[in-house]
Amino acid sequence: VNCMFPTLYHPPFQNNIFEVLTRDIVRQLHPELDMMKDYDQLLNKRPGKRDAEFAWHQDMGYWPSPKVLGVEETATCTFSLAVDDSLEENGCLRYVPGSGLEKKLREHKPLSGSRDEGHALVLDVDESKGDVVELAICRQGSVTVHDEWVVHGSGGNRCEDRQRRTYVLAYRPREVVEAERRLGFTHSHNDEVNWDTFEEEKGKNEKEGN
């Protein structure tokens, strides 16, 4: 289950205590930037949903590039609150330590052949080339924080009697969020722009003078 923008569809949830606290934390992490909420999200891996996997990816693989947005800064703080214990058996977050240090985007491929057929992407994690996989086990009420470049994913829920619910809040610089919205990008599955071809089409239009 993936519910984007719960505070949009349920206004009483706006300015909840998690949002208040993370807003303060992100200002401490990036005091030089005007960080604002980009999106919030409720996730639930229901009991026994072994196929509820999130393939290896970097968040930047899903988002318009700085070139498209016309910005240089990409800073992101994504806070994930464990509503339930988040353990290996119910599909906790897993990540590759140090994978975001170079701030480079690895090659992502569509899981379903093309982005028109399916939204999900995947990249290769190769332990023979130095990738080390760690589990971000997180007890109920605890929080993980990651940026836009770290390689991460999660497994399915093998538990027949346990959910794995997570509340996510992501912050980015105001200029980035505003640039995203001008292009029609909201992080929703309802966005109509295909970001795989956007840069190609943009360059073609510029050459044609449109």
N, C-alpha and C positions, 0 to 999 in steps of 0.2 A: 504494500500500500504506500503510495507516494502522494502526499497532499501538499501542493505548493501554496504559499501565501495564506496560511491559516488566519493571520491577523487581518488580512484583507476581507476574507469571507466571514470572519467572526470578530467584528470590531471590539467587543469587550475584552478580547485577548491582547489587544494592543497595549504596549508599555507594561507587559508582564514583568515579574521580578527578574527573570532570566535575561530579558532584553535590557532592562535597566543596568544589571550587573555587567553584562558583556559590553555594553556601550561604554561603560567606564573603563573596562579593561583594555578595549581596543584603543582608546585615547592614550593610555599609558604605553601601549606597545608601539603606537605610531603618533607621537605627539606633534610631529612636523606635518602631518597630513590631515585633511578634513575628511575623516572617515564617516561613512553613513551606512545604514542598513541597505544591502542590495536585495536580499530575499530572505524569507524564512520558510521552513519546510518541516512537515511531520512525516516520519517514516515508521512503518510497522512491518516487521517480518513475522508473519503469523505462524503459530505452531505447526510444525511439520512441513513448512514450505522450503524444502531442500533446494528448490530451483530459484529461490529468492536471492540470487547472487548479484553482486555488483562487480563487474570485471575490472581488472587493473586499468587505471587511468590517472591522468593529471587533470585537475579541474580546468586548466587553461585549454585542454583539448576540446572542451565543450563550448568554449566562449569565443566571441570575436577577438581577434588579435589586436594588440596595441596599434598596429598599422591601420587596421580597419577603423578603429575608434578614433584615431588621430591623437593618441596620448602616448606618453612614455612610461608612466607609472602603472604597475599592475598589482600593487600590494593588496593582499586579501587575507582576512582572518575569518576562518570558518570554525564556529564553536558548535560542538555536538554534545548535547545533554543526554545522558543515559537515563531514560525514564524507567527502564528495567535494567537489571544486571546484563551487561553486554559481554558475553563469554564466547570462547571459540565454538562451542556446540550450538549456540543460537545465532551465530553469524556476526561476530564482532568485527570492528574495523581491523584491517591488516595493512601494513605499510612497509616501504623500503627506506630505512634510515639513511639520511644523507642524499637522497635522490633529488631533492629540490635545491641543493646548494649551488649548482651551476645555473639555475634559472633558465634551463633550456627545455623546449618541448620535444619529447620523444615522439616517434611515429605512432599515430593512432590509426586503427582500422575499424570500420563498421563491423559489428557482430553479425549483421543481417545482410551483408553484401553491399549495401549502400545506405546512406543516411535517409534516403527517401523511403526505404523499406523499414527502417528501425532506427530509433534514436541512439541506442547504446553503442559505445566505442570500446575498444580494447587495445592495450599495448602489451608487448612482450616483457616479462620479467624473467631474467636469465641468471640463475644463481651461479652458473659456471663462469659468468663474466663479472662476478663481484656483487651482484644484487643479493642482499640479505633480507629475508622476510621476518618481520616481527608482528606480534599480535598486540593490539591496543585494548587489552582487557580493561573494562571500565565498570565499576560497581554503580549501582543505582544512585543517582544524584551527582555523580562525578562528570567531569567535562574533559573532552579532548579538544585541541586546537591545531589546525593545520593551515598551511598557506596554499597558494595556487599552483605550486610546482611539485609538491611531494607526490610520489607515486603511491597510490592506495587503492583499496577495494574492500570487499567483504564477502564472506561465504554465506551459504544458505542456512536456514534454521532447521537443525536436525532434531530439535526438541519437540516432542508431541504435546507437551503441556506448558510451554513457556513462550511468551512473545519476546520480541526485541524491538521495543519502541524507542525512537530517538527524536529529539526536537533540535533542529538545526537553525542557526542564525549566521549569516555571512555578511561581512562588512567590506566595502571597498571605497577608494577615494571618491568624493562627490563628482569630480570631473569624469570619472570612469562610468559611474552609474548613470549620470545624465547623458553621456555619449551613447551608452547601450540603449537607453530608452528612445533616443532620437532615431536610432536605426531600427527600432521595433523589437529589440531583444529584451526579454523580461525574465528569462530562465524558465519560462513555462513551456510545456509540451505543445501548447497551442500557438506558439510563435510560428509564423508562416515562412520566415526567411530561412533558406538552406545555407548554413554558414560554411559548408564545404565549398560551395561555388561562389560565395559572395565576393571574395577578393578577385576572383577571375572576372566576374561580371562587372565589378566596379572598375577594374583596369580597362576592360573593353569599352565601357561607356565613356571613360575619360579620353581614350584615344579617338572616339567618334565625336567627342565634343558635347556629349549629353550631360 
